[in-house]
Amino acid sequence: MTNPKIKIIKSEILSDNWYTLRKITYDYQNKEGNWETHYREAYDRGNGATILLYNKSNQTVILTRQLRIPTYLNGNETGMMIEACAGLLDTDNAEDCIKRETEEETGYRVSEVRKIFEVYMSPGSVTEIIYFFVGEYSKDMKVNEGGGLDHEQENIEVLEMPFEKALQMIPSGEIKDAKTIMLLQYAKINNLLI
């Protein structure tokens, strides 16, 4: 943190239950050169990785469906979300994380993945960076049924569907997850399945 226009004055932990919510007090030098004191909350849940698994010959993708309680609290009637496989890095680097999460969530063991970009998904309130990957899959990579880890109570449903159907689920509102939309659009723009 080297920006001379920002001086962190205080960092208070408001919650350390699931992840960490902090109240940050800082001074900021505005464009007129005056110093202003600001107060913001920042939620730190660690960084994550996500992947779009695709199969060129079958023109299919692997997605997941699981309960996301925050969406239920904000108008998603079932609380269920269709998403690309994703997970938190924990102590892994992004590539190792996404390979681990892919096997846990989808049951596919992928050896080659390609990072396409990294994104702050909600920079006004969440510290998280998500690393985006794509990777090809085939039936012979299936090593288990997936579904997530029992002790994490993930209850993930694995969905294999035509790529074009997945794209149509964006305007229909069946897919509302930002990372999934970004990955599907990346695949379309870059002709990944051609």
Buried (B, 14 or more C-beta within 10 A) or exposed (E): EEEEEEBEEEEEEEEEEEBBBBEBBBEEBEEEEEEEEEEEBBBBEBBBBBBBBBBEEBBBBBBBBBBBEEBBEEEBEEBBBBBBBBBBBEEBEBBBBBBBBBBBBBBBBBEEBEBBEEBEEEEEEBBBBBBBBBBBBEEEBBEEEBBBEEEEEBEBBBBBBEBEEBBEBBEEEEBBBBBBBBBBEBBBEEEBBE
